[in-house]
């Protein structure tokens, strides 16, 4: 029995089973006692991982009076939460993943999100990832890509871009890892987008047998809205 406050307690029991046919099967049940009353949470899940194919699914349900440790006393938990994911390795060294999550809430809008991703390493030093998600209730969508490159033993670069219906963000980062002993390292990054300030960051670290020094700098540049007349003359403006 774990006690968070004098008026809230929670206890749980979990079961774990490994099956050659299904994979790993888990189940759990938890009970809570709070000012709102007694509540119960029950969940069951399955996970299978193979060399080329993997899948997982989990669903949980709660009664109205179940209270999760760490949440406010009057904050209710979802009625149902269901998650499922599938991953497949495809010819050429890539991998495709699909996932779905559904949350049936008591006091807020429900969520139903479908997501997909694809990753591949065209070479030993380069990896590329593409991802997209769709919220089926609000119809919001999100897409993005990320590419990482190794530029040597301790040097790397990351380039990413993501966008939704209203905003976008692009980011470039260069990094040199500090060695385990004495040496010098740094990382610099720059972001450009719509819907949030542009940002540039830099950090430098150096270490010797006698001293350690690290410094960081950040620059923000706010994007201002443009009138229709100025938009007609310029596609974008930053200052």
Secondary structure, 3 states (H helix, E strand, C coil): CEEEECCEEEEEEEEEEEECCCEEEEEEEEEEEECCEEEEEEEEEEEEECCCEEEEEEEEEECCCCCCCCCCCCCCCCCEEEEEEEEEEECCCEEEEEEEEEEECCCCCCEEEEEEEEEEEEECCEEEEEEEEEECCCCCEEEEEEEEEECCCCEEEEEEEEEECCCEEEEEEEEECCCCCCEEEEEEEEEEEECCCEEEEEEEEEECCCCEEEEEEEEEECCCCCCHHHHHHCCCCCC
